[in-house]
Amino acid sequence: LFLNGLKAPERPPHLYVCLDLRAESLDEETVRAVAAEHTPLSNLGLQLELRHHQVNAFLEALVGAAEAPKFGGLKLSLDWCPLAESGHSDEEEINEGLSLMGEAIQMGRL
């Protein structure tokens, strides 16, 4: 909803917003929506902190999106481990995430 407001034609033309999204305030649907955003949002600087399952959800959506997101700036903090729910890291999940990250970099999306 907030991103939709930044795309609205009636927004102030020189408005620049720096948005800091932290893991504890994000659900997986929001994480995927941010990664798949393709409308140019050059008026948005985004600082995104993701943990555990959010990391792979974001990277999957980023790689799978029709276009790369177009933010004014993007600062990512990605934390796979330790997984709070189980108290240990999941090596398979981490390897998958690193593979997705490499793919996103090769695609020019990070």
GIFENLIN-V531357 format. One record per residue. N is the residue number from 1. RES is the residue in one letter. SS is DSSP state (H for helix, E for strand, - for the rest). PHI is phi in whole degrees, 0 to 359 (* if undefined). Layout:
n=N res=RES ss=SS phi=PHI
n=N res=RES ss=SS phi=PHI
//
This chain:
n=1 res=L ss=- phi=*
n=2 res=F ss=H phi=296
n=3 res=L ss=H phi=298
n=4 res=N ss=H phi=298
n=5 res=G ss=H phi=297
n=6 res=L ss=H phi=289
n=7 res=K ss=H phi=268
n=8 res=A ss=- phi=297
n=9 res=P ss=- phi=297
n=10 res=E ss=- phi=274
n=11 res=R ss=- phi=291
n=12 res=P ss=- phi=303
n=13 res=P ss=- phi=296
n=14 res=H ss=- phi=253
n=15 res=L ss=- phi=288
n=16 res=Y ss=- phi=236
n=17 res=V ss=E phi=240
n=18 res=C ss=E phi=253
n=19 res=L ss=E phi=250
n=20 res=D ss=E phi=249
n=21 res=L ss=E phi=254
n=22 res=R ss=- phi=251
n=23 res=A ss=H phi=311
n=24 res=E ss=H phi=292
n=25 res=S ss=H phi=255
n=26 res=L ss=- phi=241
n=27 res=D ss=- phi=261
n=28 res=E ss=H phi=298
n=29 res=E ss=H phi=298
n=30 res=T ss=H phi=294
n=31 res=V ss=H phi=302
n=32 res=R ss=H phi=294
n=33 res=A ss=H phi=296
n=34 res=V ss=H phi=296
n=35 res=A ss=H phi=294
n=36 res=A ss=H phi=269
n=37 res=E ss=- phi=298
n=38 res=H ss=- phi=244
n=39 res=T ss=- phi=289
n=40 res=P ss=- phi=303
n=41 res=L ss=E phi=237
n=42 res=S ss=E phi=293
n=43 res=N ss=E phi=268
n=44 res=L ss=E phi=234
n=45 res=G ss=E phi=262
n=46 res=L ss=E phi=241
n=47 res=Q ss=E phi=248
n=48 res=L ss=E phi=236
n=49 res=E ss=E phi=249
n=50 res=L ss=E phi=237
n=51 res=R ss=E phi=228
n=52 res=H ss=- phi=52
n=53 res=H ss=H phi=295
n=54 res=Q ss=H phi=296
n=55 res=V ss=H phi=299
n=56 res=N ss=H phi=293
n=57 res=A ss=H phi=300
n=58 res=F ss=H phi=296
n=59 res=L ss=H phi=294
n=60 res=E ss=H phi=298
n=61 res=A ss=H phi=293
n=62 res=L ss=H phi=296
n=63 res=V ss=H phi=290
n=64 res=G ss=H phi=276
n=65 res=A ss=- phi=293
n=66 res=A ss=- phi=297
n=67 res=E ss=- phi=223
n=68 res=A ss=- phi=287
n=69 res=P ss=- phi=296
n=70 res=K ss=- phi=238
n=71 res=F ss=E phi=264
n=72 res=G ss=E phi=293
n=73 res=G ss=E phi=192
n=74 res=L ss=E phi=219
n=75 res=K ss=E phi=238
n=76 res=L ss=E phi=251
n=77 res=S ss=E phi=236
n=78 res=L ss=E phi=245
n=79 res=D ss=E phi=226
n=80 res=W ss=- phi=272
n=81 res=C ss=- phi=215
n=82 res=P ss=- phi=284
n=83 res=L ss=- phi=287
n=84 res=A ss=- phi=299
n=85 res=E ss=- phi=295
n=86 res=S ss=- phi=251
n=87 res=G ss=- phi=81
n=88 res=H ss=- phi=218
n=89 res=S ss=- phi=276
n=90 res=D ss=- phi=253
n=91 res=E ss=H phi=303
n=92 res=E ss=H phi=296
n=93 res=E ss=H phi=296
n=94 res=I ss=H phi=295
n=95 res=N ss=H phi=299
n=96 res=E ss=H phi=298
n=97 res=G ss=H phi=297
n=98 res=L ss=H phi=294
n=99 res=S ss=H phi=296
n=100 res=L ss=H phi=297
n=101 res=M ss=H phi=296
n=102 res=G ss=H phi=300
n=103 res=E ss=H phi=297
n=104 res=A ss=H phi=297
n=105 res=I ss=H phi=293
n=106 res=Q ss=H phi=298
n=107 res=M ss=- phi=280
n=108 res=G ss=- phi=78
n=109 res=R ss=- phi=262
n=110 res=L ss=- phi=230
//
